[in-house]
Amino acid sequence: MIYLDWNATCPPHEDVWLVMRAAFEDGWGNPASVHRVGQRARSYLDRARASVALLVGRDGRDVILTSGGTEANNLVLTSHFTEHENAGFVVGGLEHPSVLEAAYELSRRGAFVRVVPPEPDGRVTVERVTAELERVPAGTGPVLVSLQAVNHETGVIQPVTEVTRAAHARGARMHVDAVQAAGKLDPAHWDAADFVVVASHKLRGPKGIGALVTMPHIEVRPQLRGGAQERGLRAGTQDAHLAAGFAVACERAAAHPLVGDETGRLRDRLEEALVRLGEAHGLGVVVNGTAPRLPSVSNVSVSGWRSAELAAALDLEGVAVSSGAACSAGTPEPSRVISAMLGPARAAEALRLSLGEATTEADVDGAIAAIERVFRRCR
Ligand SMILES: Cc1ncc(COP(=O)(O)O)c(C=O)c1O
């Protein structure tokens, strides 16, 4: 199988497997126990917090381990809602559902929520965020701004540094979902943000673990209660073997960015071939997300092809790609991100191809050949 769906999840790195196997054997104790068996498990958690901090450029004491990006994003929004009466939210229009759905739920519970419309090129601009902040009605409590650092479907890089500055200038707090950006973008992008969220499985670590990183002075209101784990901010016995794998994944990504010029060269070759093959077979292929983006992602709409059907045809040819975000795969609804940027027709035909550090020239050659076979068969 040629795997071109790295934004959905990544194959765990061999070093991650090795440390997880060791932690299965000697880290099965309860990290809260004071004896040495517990302390051994706890050492894996401490290493994970330190490694997350290294990756995102913060202090390990400000890291709260969670079950992943979804829980961490939900925790940021619900904590803000619980802490402040009349809380307000200004949320980017292309956020992951773990932010947007949480915001809609808080709106149903009485919070003031504005969703910032995106540009057709895939950006959510500082001007639009600022305009929404200026429209917040008098009497609304403190506002939280949520903006992802990188979009999960197009790879477009969002202006989180500028938006953080604009939010702070208006007394708002800033939440950056860095799930698709950590290990790929310089952490300086979210240097001043109050909350930063990362997920292990997007970094070649295990699934089921992620982190919320806060500024030191920020209080978080726990949503899970009943234990002193994670300083009482996220109750529940932690899994040391997941933490061990997460730590190594973060350390690898901190040492070497997970995507770079070589990934960009392969992505560009693939994208150019798609456009060329589309022309040769009488199909229009257009790129979705023309603003500056990560070098690892290509999102294209192929005219006349419903993306779920094209993804299924490529799967039969041995190429794994995605027709929308992984969490909505299996449902017929088109990509909400592309729909918000470019309308439902473009979204219905939007296919995401995402590469990673193990993608090779041979993978790209194989994918191009498979695309050609599918296009030719269906002419
Ligand atoms: C931008 C973004 N945020 C949050 C998440 C959710 O993270 P997790 O899968 O760890 O719950 C994802 C997952 O695809 C994502 O792409």
The ligand as a Tripos MOL2 file, in Angstrom:
@<TRIPOS>MOLECULE
LIG
   16    16     1     0     0
SMALL
NO_CHARGES

@<TRIPOS>ATOM
      1 C1         -6.2450   20.1480   13.4140 C.3       1 LIG1
      2 C2         -6.6630   18.9830   14.2710 C.ar      1 LIG1
      3 N1         -7.0480   19.2190   15.5290 N.ar      1 LIG1
      4 C3         -7.4220   18.2250   16.3530 C.ar      1 LIG1
      5 C4         -7.4450   16.9130   15.9280 C.ar      1 LIG1
      6 C5         -7.8820   15.8280   16.8590 C.3       1 LIG1
      7 O1         -6.7770   15.1310   17.4050 O.3       1 LIG1
      8 P1         -6.9430   13.6300   17.9360 P.3       1 LIG1
      9 O2         -7.0750   12.7550   16.7430 O.co2     1 LIG1
     10 O3         -5.6770   13.3670   18.7070 O.co2     1 LIG1
     11 O4         -8.1220   13.6030   18.8270 O.co2     1 LIG1
     12 C6         -7.0700   16.6180   14.6140 C.ar      1 LIG1
     13 C7         -7.1250   15.2380   14.1040 C.2       1 LIG1
     14 O5         -7.2340   14.9810   12.9270 O.2       1 LIG1
     15 C8         -6.6610   17.6870   13.7600 C.ar      1 LIG1
     16 O6         -6.2850   17.4590   12.4920 O.3       1 LIG1
@<TRIPOS>BOND
     1     1     2 1
     2     2     3 ar
     3     2    15 ar
     4     3     4 ar
     5     4     5 ar
     6     5     6 1
     7     5    12 ar
     8     6     7 1
     9     7     8 1
    10     8     9 2
    11     8    10 1
    12     8    11 1
    13    12    13 1
    14    12    15 ar
    15    13    14 2
    16    15    16 1
@<TRIPOS>SUBSTRUCTURE
     1 LIG1         1 GROUP 0 **** ****
